């Protein structure tokens, strides 16, 4: 059975591996995650070609 991680999380790249950590434990500059929605408002717009390109990294 799948379970979600609890709390507000950040993502960092450390020694070639991604690590999920509590958001308050790392600086905003180190956090790879970027907000897309806030309070029901779209903050970023992408076209499909950009999304496909990023998914193939």
C-alpha positions, 0 to 999 in steps of 0.5 A: 500500500502506498503512503504519502510523506507527511508535512511540507517537503523540499527536494535537494540534490546531494552527491548525485542523489535526490533527497526529500527533506522537511522544507524548513531544514534547507534554504529556499535556494537549495530547494529544487521544488518550485511552486506552480499553484498558490491559493488556486492561482496558476503561477507558471505556464508551460507549453507541452513541448517544454514539459516533454523536454524537461521530463526526458532529462 
